[in-house]
Amino acid sequence: IGLKKITYTGRLPHEIHKMSLTKTGFALTFTKPVNKTEAAKVANYSLRHFELRWHAGYNTGPSNAQQVIPTSATVSADGRTVRLELPELLKEKVYELHLTNLNAADGSLLKNPKAYYTLNRLRKN
């Protein structure tokens, strides 16, 4: 974890553009269409949620970490969005997502296969 310098090369990289909360899980939007066959495999997504203790100092480690196994992964028609359904969403948790074998449809490798989402409140709609 930390900051990385990004230098624009003029070519669009294969990246996670956005991780959004849905009523039953998360929607992952990518900068390029994904390989639909690999993106539909639940085994290519590894999630866990954990808590960070609130205090005035820095460097709090995660606590109460638990693995979360998605129940499904649905790829949009254009291949740019994957909807992950989870068995349960819990508020006041940090969700950590790791992706494996999720190349773009053009064969580009995923540059940063990790994303985090701090879930403060559940969606009502």
DOKE-148648 format. One record per atom (N, C-alpha, C, O): atom name; y negated, z, x negated. Coordinates in nm, 3 decimals, decimal comma, padded with zeros to 5 digits. Layout:
// residues N
@atom=CA; y=Y; z=Z; x=X $
...
***
This chain:
// residues 125
@atom=N; y=00,117; z=00,000; x=-00,085 $
@atom=CA; y=00,000; z=00,000; x=00,000 $
@atom=C; y=-00,123; z=00,000; x=-00,089 $
@atom=O; y=-00,125; z=00,066; x=-00,193 $
@atom=N; y=-00,223; z=-00,072; x=-00,050 $
@atom=CA; y=-00,346; z=-00,078; x=-00,126 $
@atom=C; y=-00,419; z=-00,207; x=-00,097 $
@atom=O; y=-00,385; z=-00,280; x=-00,004 $
@atom=N; y=-00,517; z=-00,234; x=-00,176 $
@atom=CA; y=-00,596; z=-00,356; x=-00,160 $
@atom=C; y=-00,543; z=-00,464; x=-00,253 $
@atom=O; y=-00,498; z=-00,436; x=-00,365 $
@atom=N; y=-00,549; z=-00,587; x=-00,207 $
@atom=CA; y=-00,509; z=-00,701; x=-00,288 $
@atom=C; y=-00,619; z=-00,804; x=-00,285 $
@atom=O; y=-00,684; z=-00,823; x=-00,182 $
@atom=N; y=-00,641; z=-00,869; x=-00,396 $
@atom=CA; y=-00,739; z=-00,977; x=-00,401 $
@atom=C; y=-00,673; z=-01,102; x=-00,345 $
@atom=O; y=-00,560; z=-01,137; x=-00,380 $
@atom=N; y=-00,746; z=-01,169; x=-00,257 $
@atom=CA; y=-00,698; z=-01,293; x=-00,197 $
@atom=C; y=-00,790; z=-01,405; x=-00,241 $
@atom=O; y=-00,911; z=-01,398; x=-00,224 $
@atom=N; y=-00,731; z=-01,509; x=-00,298 $
@atom=CA; y=-00,807; z=-01,626; x=-00,340 $
@atom=C; y=-00,767; z=-01,744; x=-00,253 $
@atom=O; y=-00,650; z=-01,780; x=-00,248 $
@atom=N; y=-00,863; z=-01,802; x=-00,185 $
@atom=CA; y=-00,835; z=-01,915; x=-00,096 $
@atom=C; y=-00,805; z=-02,039; x=-00,179 $
@atom=O; y=-00,881; z=-02,077; x=-00,267 $
@atom=N; y=-00,691; z=-02,103; x=-00,148 $
@atom=CA; y=-00,648; z=-02,222; x=-00,222 $
@atom=C; y=-00,673; z=-02,351; x=-00,145 $
@atom=O; y=-00,652; z=-02,460; x=-00,197 $
@atom=N; y=-00,717; z=-02,337; x=-00,020 $
@atom=CA; y=-00,736; z=-02,456; x=00,063 $
@atom=C; y=-00,614; z=-02,486; x=00,149 $
@atom=O; y=-00,620; z=-02,572; x=00,236 $
@atom=N; y=-00,503; z=-02,416; x=00,126 $
@atom=CA; y=-00,381; z=-02,435; x=00,205 $
@atom=C; y=-00,358; z=-02,312; x=00,292 $
@atom=O; y=-00,378; z=-02,199; x=00,247 $
@atom=N; y=-00,317; z=-02,334; x=00,414 $
@atom=CA; y=-00,290; z=-02,226; x=00,507 $
@atom=C; y=-00,160; z=-02,156; x=00,467 $
@atom=O; y=-00,055; z=-02,221; x=00,464 $
@atom=N; y=-00,164; z=-02,027; x=00,436 $
@atom=CA; y=-00,040; z=-01,956; x=00,402 $
@atom=C; y=00,036; z=-01,916; x=00,528 $
@atom=O; y=-00,022; z=-01,908; x=00,637 $
@atom=N; y=00,164; z=-01,891; x=00,514 $
@atom=CA; y=00,245; z=-01,839; x=00,624 $
@atom=C; y=00,231; z=-01,687; x=00,622 $
@atom=O; y=00,281; z=-01,620; x=00,532 $
@atom=N; y=00,161; z=-01,633; x=00,722 $
@atom=CA; y=00,131; z=-01,491; x=00,730 $
@atom=C; y=00,141; z=-01,441; x=00,873 $
@atom=O; y=00,140; z=-01,519; x=00,968 $
@atom=N; y=00,151; z=-01,309; x=00,886 $
@atom=CA; y=00,135; z=-01,246; x=01,016 $
@atom=C; y=-00,015; z=-01,243; x=01,042 $
@atom=O; y=-00,089; z=-01,177; x=00,970 $
@atom=N; y=-00,059; z=-01,313; x=01,143 $
@atom=CA; y=-00,202; z=-01,318; x=01,175 $
@atom=C; y=-00,244; z=-01,194; x=01,255 $
@atom=O; y=-00,351; z=-01,138; x=01,233 $
@atom=N; y=-00,156; z=-01,152; x=01,348 $
@atom=CA; y=-00,193; z=-01,042; x=01,435 $
@atom=C; y=-00,067; z=-00,975; x=01,490 $
@atom=O; y=00,031; z=-01,042; x=01,521 $
@atom=N; y=-00,072; z=-00,842; x=01,501 $
@atom=CA; y=00,033; z=-00,764; x=01,567 $
@atom=C; y=-00,034; z=-00,695; x=01,685 $
@atom=O; y=-00,120; z=-00,609; x=01,666 $
@atom=N; y=00,005; z=-00,732; x=01,807 $
@atom=CA; y=-00,058; z=-00,681; x=01,928 $
@atom=C; y=00,040; z=-00,599; x=02,011 $
@atom=O; y=00,159; z=-00,629; x=02,016 $
@atom=N; y=-00,013; z=-00,497; x=02,075 $
@atom=CA; y=00,067; z=-00,415; x=02,164 $
@atom=C; y=00,088; z=-00,486; x=02,297 $
@atom=O; y=-00,006; z=-00,543; x=02,353 $
@atom=N; y=00,211; z=-00,483; x=02,347 $
@atom=CA; y=00,241; z=-00,531; x=02,482 $
@atom=C; y=00,288; z=-00,410; x=02,562 $
@atom=O; y=00,295; z=-00,299; x=02,508 $
@atom=N; y=00,320; z=-00,429; x=02,684 $
@atom=CA; y=00,366; z=-00,317; x=02,768 $
@atom=C; y=00,503; z=-00,266; x=02,723 $
@atom=O; y=00,536; z=-00,149; x=02,743 $
@atom=N; y=00,584; z=-00,354; x=02,662 $
@atom=CA; y=00,720; z=-00,317; x=02,626 $
@atom=C; y=00,752; z=-00,334; x=02,478 $
@atom=O; y=00,869; z=-00,325; x=02,438 $
@atom=N; y=00,651; z=-00,359; x=02,395 $
@atom=CA; y=00,677; z=-00,379; x=02,253 $
@atom=C; y=00,556; z=-00,436; x=02,182 $
@atom=O; y=00,443; z=-00,389; x=02,202 $
@atom=N; y=00,580; z=-00,537; x=02,099 $
@atom=CA; y=00,472; z=-00,597; x=02,021 $
@atom=C; y=00,481; z=-00,748; x=02,025 $
@atom=O; y=00,591; z=-00,804; x=02,036 $
@atom=N; y=00,367; z=-00,814; x=02,016 $
@atom=CA; y=00,360; z=-00,960; x=02,001 $
@atom=C; y=00,309; z=-00,987; x=01,860 $
@atom=O; y=00,204; z=-00,937; x=01,820 $
@atom=N; y=00,383; z=-01,067; x=01,786 $
@atom=CA; y=00,345; z=-01,104; x=01,650 $
@atom=C; y=00,297; z=-01,249; x=01,653 $
@atom=O; y=00,371; z=-01,339; x=01,694 $
@atom=N; y=00,175; z=-01,270; x=01,610 $
@atom=CA; y=00,121; z=-01,405; x=01,601 $
@atom=C; y=00,115; z=-01,444; x=01,454 $
@atom=O; y=00,067; z=-01,367; x=01,371 $
@atom=N; y=00,163; z=-01,564; x=01,422 $
@atom=CA; y=00,170; z=-01,612; x=01,285 $
@atom=C; y=00,069; z=-01,723; x=01,262 $
@atom=O; y=00,024; z=-01,787; x=01,357 $
@atom=N; y=00,033; z=-01,745; x=01,138 $
@atom=CA; y=-00,062; z=-01,850; x=01,104 $
@atom=C; y=00,001; z=-01,989; x=01,115 $
@atom=O; y=-00,069; z=-02,088; x=01,134 $
@atom=N; y=00,134; z=-01,996; x=01,103 $
@atom=CA; y=00,208; z=-02,122; x=01,115 $
@atom=C; y=00,325; z=-02,101; x=01,211 $
@atom=O; y=00,369; z=-01,987; x=01,230 $
@atom=N; y=00,376; z=-02,207; x=01,271 $
@atom=CA; y=00,496; z=-02,192; x=01,352 $
@atom=C; y=00,613; z=-02,144; x=01,267 $
@atom=O; y=00,631; z=-02,188; x=01,153 $
@atom=N; y=00,691; z=-02,053; x=01,322 $
@atom=CA; y=00,805; z=-01,997; x=01,250 $
@atom=C; y=00,931; z=-02,080; x=01,274 $
@atom=O; y=00,937; z=-02,161; x=01,366 $
@atom=N; y=01,030; z=-02,058; x=01,191 $
@atom=CA; y=01,163; z=-02,115; x=01,213 $
@atom=C; y=01,218; z=-02,044; x=01,337 $
@atom=O; y=01,250; z=-01,925; x=01,331 $
@atom=N; y=01,229; z=-02,115; x=01,447 $
@atom=CA; y=01,264; z=-02,053; x=01,575 $
@atom=C; y=01,402; z=-01,988; x=01,576 $
@atom=O; y=01,421; z=-01,885; x=01,640 $
@atom=N; y=01,497; z=-02,047; x=01,507 $
@atom=CA; y=01,632; z=-01,990; x=01,503 $
@atom=C; y=01,631; z=-01,853; x=01,436 $
@atom=O; y=01,690; z=-01,758; x=01,488 $
@atom=N; y=01,566; z=-01,844; x=01,321 $
@atom=CA; y=01,561; z=-01,716; x=01,248 $
@atom=C; y=01,472; z=-01,614; x=01,319 $
@atom=O; y=01,503; z=-01,495; x=01,320 $
@atom=N; y=01,363; z=-01,661; x=01,379 $
@atom=CA; y=01,271; z=-01,571; x=01,447 $
@atom=C; y=01,333; z=-01,507; x=01,571 $
@atom=O; y=01,289; z=-01,399; x=01,612 $
@atom=N; y=01,432; z=-01,570; x=01,630 $
@atom=CA; y=01,497; z=-01,516; x=01,750 $
@atom=C; y=01,604; z=-01,412; x=01,717 $
@atom=O; y=01,658; z=-01,349; x=01,808 $
@atom=N; y=01,634; z=-01,393; x=01,590 $
@atom=CA; y=01,737; z=-01,296; x=01,549 $
@atom=C; y=01,675; z=-01,157; x=01,532 $
@atom=O; y=01,589; z=-01,137; x=01,447 $
@atom=N; y=01,719; z=-01,063; x=01,615 $
@atom=CA; y=01,668; z=-00,926; x=01,611 $
@atom=C; y=01,692; z=-00,862; x=01,474 $
@atom=O; y=01,613; z=-00,778; x=01,431 $
@atom=N; y=01,797; z=-00,901; x=01,406 $
@atom=CA; y=01,830; z=-00,843; x=01,275 $
@atom=C; y=01,724; z=-00,872; x=01,169 $
@atom=O; y=01,722; z=-00,805; x=01,065 $
@atom=N; y=01,636; z=-00,968; x=01,192 $
@atom=CA; y=01,531; z=-01,001; x=01,095 $
@atom=C; y=01,407; z=-00,913; x=01,107 $
@atom=O; y=01,310; z=-00,931; x=01,034 $
@atom=N; y=01,411; z=-00,816; x=01,199 $
@atom=CA; y=01,299; z=-00,725; x=01,221 $
@atom=C; y=01,346; z=-00,581; x=01,200 $
@atom=O; y=01,441; z=-00,536; x=01,265 $
@atom=N; y=01,281; z=-00,512; x=01,111 $
@atom=CA; y=01,312; z=-00,372; x=01,085 $
@atom=C; y=01,188; z=-00,290; x=01,118 $
@atom=O; y=01,081; z=-00,311; x=01,060 $
@atom=N; y=01,203; z=-00,198; x=01,211 $
@atom=CA; y=01,089; z=-00,115; x=01,252 $
@atom=C; y=01,124; z=00,033; x=01,238 $
@atom=O; y=01,240; z=00,073; x=01,247 $
@atom=N; y=01,021; z=00,110; x=01,215 $
@atom=CA; y=01,032; z=00,255; x=01,225 $
@atom=C; y=00,898; z=00,307; x=01,272 $
@atom=O; y=00,795; z=00,242; x=01,255 $
@atom=N; y=00,900; z=00,423; x=01,332 $
@atom=CA; y=00,774; z=00,488; x=01,367 $
@atom=C; y=00,772; z=00,625; x=01,304 $
@atom=O; y=00,876; z=00,687; x=01,280 $
@atom=N; y=00,650; z=00,672; x=01,278 $
@atom=CA; y=00,635; z=00,804; x=01,216 $
@atom=C; y=00,500; z=00,861; x=01,254 $
@atom=O; y=00,417; z=00,794; x=01,316 $
@atom=N; y=00,479; z=00,986; x=01,217 $
@atom=CA; y=00,353; z=01,055; x=01,244 $
@atom=C; y=00,284; z=01,086; x=01,112 $
@atom=O; y=00,349; z=01,103; x=01,008 $
@atom=N; y=00,153; z=01,092; x=01,117 $
@atom=CA; y=00,073; z=01,138; x=01,004 $
@atom=C; y=-00,002; z=01,263; x=01,051 $
@atom=O; y=-00,073; z=01,260; x=01,151 $
@atom=N; y=00,014; z=01,370; x=00,979 $
@atom=CA; y=-00,049; z=01,496; x=01,016 $
@atom=C; y=-00,201; z=01,484; x=00,998 $
@atom=O; y=-00,248; z=01,435; x=00,896 $
@atom=N; y=-00,276; z=01,530; x=01,097 $
@atom=CA; y=-00,421; z=01,528; x=01,091 $
@atom=C; y=-00,469; z=01,644; x=01,005 $
@atom=O; y=-00,431; z=01,759; x=01,030 $
@atom=N; y=-00,551; z=01,616; x=00,906 $
@atom=CA; y=-00,614; z=01,720; x=00,825 $
@atom=C; y=-00,731; z=01,659; x=00,748 $
@atom=O; y=-00,749; z=01,537; x=00,748 $
@atom=N; y=-00,809; z=01,742; x=00,683 $
@atom=CA; y=-00,931; z=01,695; x=00,617 $
@atom=C; y=-00,907; z=01,618; x=00,489 $
@atom=O; y=-00,991; z=01,537; x=00,449 $
@atom=N; y=-00,795; z=01,639; x=00,424 $
@atom=CA; y=-00,768; z=01,574; x=00,296 $
@atom=C; y=-00,696; z=01,441; x=00,310 $
@atom=O; y=-00,663; z=01,398; x=00,421 $
@atom=N; y=-00,674; z=01,378; x=00,198 $
@atom=CA; y=-00,602; z=01,251; x=00,195 $
@atom=C; y=-00,457; z=01,274; x=00,154 $
@atom=O; y=-00,416; z=01,386; x=00,123 $
@atom=N; y=-00,380; z=01,165; x=00,155 $
@atom=CA; y=-00,245; z=01,162; x=00,102 $
@atom=C; y=-00,145; z=01,242; x=00,184 $
@atom=O; y=-00,062; z=01,314; x=00,127 $
@atom=N; y=-00,151; z=01,230; x=00,313 $
@atom=CA; y=-00,050; z=01,291; x=00,399 $
@atom=C; y=00,068; z=01,196; x=00,407 $
@atom=O; y=00,051; z=01,077; x=00,435 $
@atom=N; y=00,186; z=01,245; x=00,382 $
@atom=CA; y=00,305; z=01,162; x=00,392 $
@atom=C; y=00,354; z=01,151; x=00,535 $
@atom=O; y=00,320; z=01,235; x=00,618 $
@atom=N; y=00,432; z=01,050; x=00,565 $
@atom=CA; y=00,486; z=01,035; x=00,700 $
@atom=C; y=00,582; z=01,148; x=00,734 $
@atom=O; y=00,653; z=01,199; x=00,647 $
@atom=N; y=00,585; z=01,187; x=00,860 $
@atom=CA; y=00,681; z=01,286; x=00,906 $
@atom=C; y=00,743; z=01,238; x=01,036 $
@atom=O; y=00,689; z=01,151; x=01,104 $
@atom=N; y=00,858; z=01,294; x=01,070 $
@atom=CA; y=00,931; z=01,259; x=01,193 $
@atom=C; y=00,959; z=01,109; x=01,203 $
@atom=O; y=00,947; z=01,052; x=01,312 $
@atom=N; y=00,995; z=01,046; x=01,093 $
@atom=CA; y=01,023; z=00,902; x=01,093 $
@atom=C; y=01,154; z=00,873; x=01,165 $
@atom=O; y=01,254; z=00,943; x=01,147 $
@atom=N; y=01,153; z=00,767; x=01,245 $
@atom=CA; y=01,274; z=00,724; x=01,316 $
@atom=C; y=01,280; z=00,572; x=01,318 $
@atom=O; y=01,179; z=00,505; x=01,339 $
@atom=N; y=01,400; z=00,520; x=01,297 $
@atom=CA; y=01,421; z=00,375; x=01,305 $
@atom=C; y=01,412; z=00,332; x=01,451 $
@atom=O; y=01,448; z=00,407; x=01,542 $
@atom=N; y=01,362; z=00,211; x=01,472 $
@atom=CA; y=01,352; z=00,152; x=01,606 $
@atom=C; y=01,419; z=00,016; x=01,599 $
@atom=O; y=01,381; z=-00,068; x=01,517 $
@atom=N; y=01,517; z=-00,007; x=01,684 $
@atom=CA; y=01,588; z=-00,135; x=01,685 $
@atom=C; y=01,540; z=-00,215; x=01,806 $
@atom=O; y=01,559; z=-00,172; x=01,920 $
@atom=N; y=01,477; z=-00,331; x=01,782 $
@atom=CA; y=01,431; z=-00,413; x=01,895 $
@atom=C; y=01,548; z=-00,456; x=01,982 $
@atom=O; y=01,659; z=-00,477; x=01,932 $
@atom=N; y=01,524; z=-00,469; x=02,112 $
@atom=CA; y=01,628; z=-00,515; x=02,204 $
@atom=C; y=01,630; z=-00,667; x=02,214 $
@atom=O; y=01,732; z=-00,726; x=02,248 $
@atom=N; y=01,515; z=-00,731; x=02,185 $
@atom=CA; y=01,511; z=-00,878; x=02,187 $
@atom=C; y=01,391; z=-00,928; x=02,109 $
@atom=O; y=01,293; z=-00,857; x=02,087 $
@atom=N; y=01,401; z=-01,054; x=02,068 $
@atom=CA; y=01,292; z=-01,126; x=02,000 $
@atom=C; y=01,283; z=-01,263; x=02,065 $
@atom=O; y=01,374; z=-01,344; x=02,055 $
@atom=N; y=01,171; z=-01,287; x=02,131 $
@atom=CA; y=01,151; z=-01,412; x=02,205 $
@atom=C; y=01,041; z=-01,493; x=02,138 $
@atom=O; y=00,930; z=-01,443; x=02,117 $
@atom=N; y=01,072; z=-01,618; x=02,105 $
@atom=CA; y=00,978; z=-01,705; x=02,035 $
@atom=C; y=00,907; z=-01,795; x=02,136 $
@atom=O; y=00,971; z=-01,851; x=02,226 $
@atom=N; y=00,775; z=-01,808; x=02,121 $
@atom=CA; y=00,698; z=-01,894; x=02,211 $
@atom=C; y=00,732; z=-02,041; x=02,186 $
@atom=O; y=00,789; z=-02,076; x=02,083 $
@atom=N; y=00,697; z=-02,125; x=02,280 $
@atom=CA; y=00,726; z=-02,269; x=02,271 $
@atom=C; y=00,664; z=-02,332; x=02,147 $
@atom=O; y=00,724; z=-02,419; x=02,085 $
@atom=N; y=00,542; z=-02,288; x=02,110 $
@atom=CA; y=00,477; z=-02,346; x=01,992 $
@atom=C; y=00,523; z=-02,282; x=01,860 $
@atom=O; y=00,483; z=-02,327; x=01,753 $
@atom=N; y=00,606; z=-02,178; x=01,868 $
@atom=CA; y=00,661; z=-02,115; x=01,749 $
@atom=C; y=00,565; z=-02,024; x=01,675 $
@atom=O; y=00,599; z=-01,975; x=01,567 $
@atom=N; y=00,448; z=-02,000; x=01,728 $
@atom=CA; y=00,350; z=-01,917; x=01,657 $
@atom=C; y=00,351; z=-01,771; x=01,699 $
@atom=O; y=00,291; z=-01,687; x=01,632 $
@atom=N; y=00,418; z=-01,738; x=01,809 $
@atom=CA; y=00,421; z=-01,600; x=01,857 $
@atom=C; y=00,564; z=-01,556; x=01,884 $
@atom=O; y=00,644; z=-01,630; x=01,941 $
@atom=N; y=00,595; z=-01,435; x=01,841 $
@atom=CA; y=00,724; z=-01,373; x=01,869 $
@atom=C; y=00,697; z=-01,243; x=01,944 $
@atom=O; y=00,618; z=-01,160; x=01,899 $
@atom=N; y=00,764; z=-01,227; x=02,057 $
@atom=CA; y=00,751; z=-01,104; x=02,135 $
@atom=C; y=00,873; z=-01,017; x=02,107 $
@atom=O; y=00,987; z=-01,055; x=02,136 $
@atom=N; y=00,848; z=-00,900; x=02,049 $
@atom=CA; y=00,954; z=-00,803; x=02,023 $
@atom=C; y=00,956; z=-00,701; x=02,136 $
@atom=O; y=00,856; z=-00,635; x=02,163 $
@atom=N; y=01,070; z=-00,688; x=02,200 $
@atom=CA; y=01,088; z=-00,586; x=02,303 $
@atom=C; y=01,155; z=-00,466; x=02,238 $
@atom=O; y=01,252; z=-00,482; x=02,164 $
@atom=N; y=01,103; z=-00,348; x=02,265 $
@atom=CA; y=01,158; z=-00,225; x=02,209 $
@atom=C; y=01,216; z=-00,140; x=02,321 $
@atom=O; y=01,171; z=-00,149; x=02,435 $
@atom=N; y=01,316; z=-00,056; x=02,290 $
@atom=CA; y=01,374; z=00,027; x=02,395 $
@atom=C; y=01,275; z=00,129; x=02,450 $
@atom=O; y=01,287; z=00,173; x=02,564 $
@atom=N; y=01,175; z=00,167; x=02,366 $
@atom=CA; y=01,077; z=00,267; x=02,407 $
@atom=C; y=00,956; z=00,258; x=02,315 $
@atom=O; y=00,970; z=00,233; x=02,195 $
@atom=N; y=00,839; z=00,277; x=02,371 $
@atom=CA; y=00,716; z=00,287; x=02,291 $
@atom=C; y=00,665; z=00,430; x=02,302 $
@atom=O; y=00,664; z=00,489; x=02,410 $
@atom=N; y=00,623; z=00,485; x=02,189 $
@atom=CA; y=00,572; z=00,622; x=02,187 $
@atom=C; y=00,429; z=00,624; x=02,137 $
@atom=O; y=00,399; z=00,563; x=02,034 $
@atom=N; y=00,342; z=00,693; x=02,208 $
@atom=CA; y=00,203; z=00,703; x=02,166 $
@atom=C; y=00,191; z=00,802; x=02,051 $
@atom=O; y=00,280; z=00,884; x=02,027 $
@atom=N; y=00,080; z=00,793; x=01,981 $
@atom=CA; y=00,047; z=00,879; x=01,868 $
@atom=C; y=00,149; z=00,864; x=01,754 $
@atom=O; y=00,184; z=00,962; x=01,687 $
@atom=N; y=00,194; z=00,742; x=01,733 $
@atom=CA; y=00,287; z=00,708; x=01,624 $
@atom=C; y=00,230; z=00,589; x=01,547 $
@atom=O; y=00,153; z=00,510; x=01,601 $
@atom=N; y=00,269; z=00,579; x=01,422 $
@atom=CA; y=00,240; z=00,460; x=01,343 $
@atom=C; y=00,369; z=00,381; x=01,338 $
@atom=O; y=00,474; z=00,433; x=01,300 $
@atom=N; y=00,362; z=00,255; x=01,376 $
@atom=CA; y=00,479; z=00,166; x=01,372 $
@atom=C; y=00,470; z=00,081; x=01,246 $
@atom=O; y=00,368; z=00,018; x=01,218 $
@atom=N; y=00,578; z=00,081; x=01,171 $
@atom=CA; y=00,587; z=00,003; x=01,047 $
@atom=C; y=00,691; z=-00,106; x=01,069 $
@atom=O; y=00,804; z=-00,079; x=01,109 $
@atom=N; y=00,652; z=-00,230; x=01,043 $
@atom=CA; y=00,737; z=-00,346; x=01,067 $
@atom=C; y=00,764; z=-00,419; x=00,936 $
@atom=O; y=00,671; z=-00,445; x=00,859 $
@atom=N; y=00,890; z=-00,451; x=00,911 $
@atom=CA; y=00,930; z=-00,532; x=00,795 $
@atom=C; y=01,006; z=-00,653; x=00,848 $
@atom=O; y=01,092; z=-00,640; x=00,935 $
@atom=N; y=00,973; z=-00,770; x=00,795 $
@atom=CA; y=01,038; z=-00,895; x=00,836 $
@atom=C; y=01,120; z=-00,951; x=00,721 $
@atom=O; y=01,078; z=-00,945; x=00,605 $
@atom=N; y=01,237; z=-01,004; x=00,752 $
@atom=CA; y=01,319; z=-01,072; x=00,652 $
@atom=C; y=01,362; z=-01,207; x=00,706 $
@atom=O; y=01,378; z=-01,224; x=00,827 $
@atom=N; y=01,381; z=-01,304; x=00,618 $
@atom=CA; y=01,430; z=-01,438; x=00,654 $
@atom=C; y=01,345; z=-01,506; x=00,760 $
@atom=O; y=01,398; z=-01,579; x=00,844 $
@atom=N; y=01,215; z=-01,483; x=00,758 $
@atom=CA; y=01,130; z=-01,541; x=00,861 $
@atom=C; y=01,032; z=-01,640; x=00,799 $
@atom=O; y=00,912; z=-01,616; x=00,792 $
@atom=N; y=01,088; z=-01,752; x=00,755 $
@atom=CA; y=01,007; z=-01,858; x=00,698 $
@atom=C; y=00,939; z=-01,938; x=00,809 $
@atom=O; y=00,977; z=-01,930; x=00,926 $
@atom=N; y=00,838; z=-02,015; x=00,771 $
@atom=CA; y=00,772; z=-02,105; x=00,865 $
@atom=C; y=00,864; z=-02,224; x=00,893 $
@atom=O; y=00,958; z=-02,249; x=00,818 $
@atom=N; y=00,836; z=-02,294; x=00,999 $
@atom=CA; y=00,914; z=-02,414; x=01,034 $
@atom=C; y=00,909; z=-02,518; x=00,923 $
@atom=O; y=01,003; z=-02,595; x=00,906 $
@atom=N; y=00,799; z=-02,520; x=00,845 $
@atom=CA; y=00,788; z=-02,616; x=00,734 $
@atom=C; y=00,852; z=-02,564; x=00,605 $
@atom=O; y=00,843; z=-02,629; x=00,500 $
@atom=N; y=00,918; z=-02,447; x=00,611 $
@atom=CA; y=00,986; z=-02,391; x=00,495 $
@atom=C; y=00,903; z=-02,294; x=00,412 $
@atom=O; y=00,955; z=-02,233; x=00,319 $
@atom=N; y=00,775; z=-02,279; x=00,444 $
@atom=CA; y=00,689; z=-02,185; x=00,370 $
@atom=C; y=00,742; z=-02,043; x=00,381 $
@atom=O; y=00,787; z=-02,001; x=00,488 $
@atom=N; y=00,737; z=-01,970; x=00,270 $
@atom=CA; y=00,780; z=-01,831; x=00,270 $
@atom=C; y=00,670; z=-01,741; x=00,327 $
@atom=O; y=00,551; z=-01,770; x=00,312 $
@atom=N; y=00,710; z=-01,635; x=00,393 $
@atom=CA; y=00,616; z=-01,537; x=00,445 $
@atom=C; y=00,562; z=-01,458; x=00,327 $
@atom=O; y=00,639; z=-01,393; x=00,255 $
@atom=N; y=00,432; z=-01,462; x=00,306 $
@atom=CA; y=00,370; z=-01,400; x=00,189 $
@atom=C; y=00,372; z=-01,248; x=00,196 $
@atom=O; y=00,401; z=-01,182; x=00,097 $
@atom=N; y=00,341; z=-01,192; x=00,312 $
@atom=CA; y=00,336; z=-01,046; x=00,330 $
@atom=C; y=00,421; z=-01,009; x=00,451 $
@atom=O; y=00,373; z=-01,015; x=00,564 $
@atom=N; y=00,546; z=-00,970; x=00,428 $
@atom=CA; y=00,639; z=-00,947; x=00,538 $
@atom=C; y=00,633; z=-00,806; x=00,597 $
@atom=O; y=00,733; z=-00,754; x=00,646 $
@atom=N; y=00,516; z=-00,744; x=00,594 $
@atom=CA; y=00,502; z=-00,607; x=00,642 $
@atom=C; y=00,375; z=-00,595; x=00,726 $
@atom=O; y=00,273; z=-00,655; x=00,694 $
@atom=N; y=00,384; z=-00,516; x=00,834 $
@atom=CA; y=00,267; z=-00,490; x=00,918 $
@atom=C; y=00,277; z=-00,349; x=00,973 $
@atom=O; y=00,386; z=-00,293; x=00,986 $
@atom=N; y=00,161; z=-00,292; x=01,006 $
@atom=CA; y=00,154; z=-00,157; x=01,062 $
@atom=C; y=00,071; z=-00,162; x=01,189 $
@atom=O; y=-00,023; z=-00,241; x=01,200 $
@atom=N; y=00,105; z=-00,076; x=01,285 $
@atom=CA; y=00,028; z=-00,064; x=01,408 $
@atom=C; y=00,021; z=00,083; x=01,444 $
@atom=O; y=00,124; z=00,149; x=01,460 $
@atom=N; y=-00,101; z=00,136; x=01,458 $
@atom=CA; y=-00,120; z=00,273; x=01,502 $
@atom=C; y=-00,133; z=00,272; x=01,653 $
@atom=O; y=-00,231; z=00,220; x=01,707 $
@atom=N; y=-00,034; z=00,330; x=01,720 $
@atom=CA; y=-00,032; z=00,329; x=01,866 $
@atom=C; y=-00,090; z=00,461; x=01,916 $
@atom=O; y=-00,022; z=00,564; x=01,914 $
@atom=N; y=-00,214; z=00,457; x=01,960 $
@atom=CA; y=-00,280; z=00,576; x=02,011 $
@atom=C; y=-00,249; z=00,598; x=02,159 $
@atom=O; y=-00,219; z=00,710; x=02,200 $
@atom=N; y=-00,256; z=00,491; x=02,238 $
@atom=CA; y=-00,233; z=00,499; x=02,382 $
@atom=C; y=-00,144; z=00,383; x=02,425 $
@atom=O; y=-00,152; z=00,273; x=02,369 $
@atom=N; y=-00,060; z=00,408; x=02,524 $
@atom=CA; y=00,025; z=00,303; x=02,579 $
@atom=C; y=-00,057; z=00,215; x=02,673 $
@atom=O; y=-00,156; z=00,260; x=02,731 $
@atom=N; y=-00,015; z=00,090; x=02,688 $
@atom=CA; y=-00,082; z=-00,002; x=02,781 $
@atom=C; y=-00,041; z=00,032; x=02,924 $
@atom=O; y=00,074; z=00,066; x=02,950 $
@atom=N; y=-00,135; z=00,022; x=03,014 $
@atom=CA; y=-00,107; z=00,048; x=03,156 $
@atom=C; y=-00,065; z=-00,078; x=03,228 $
@atom=O; y=00,007; z=-00,072; x=03,328 $
@atom=N; y=-00,108; z=-00,194; x=03,178 $
@atom=CA; y=-00,073; z=-00,319; x=03,246 $
@atom=C; y=-00,007; z=-00,413; x=03,150 $
@atom=O; y=00,030; z=-00,525; x=03,189 $
***
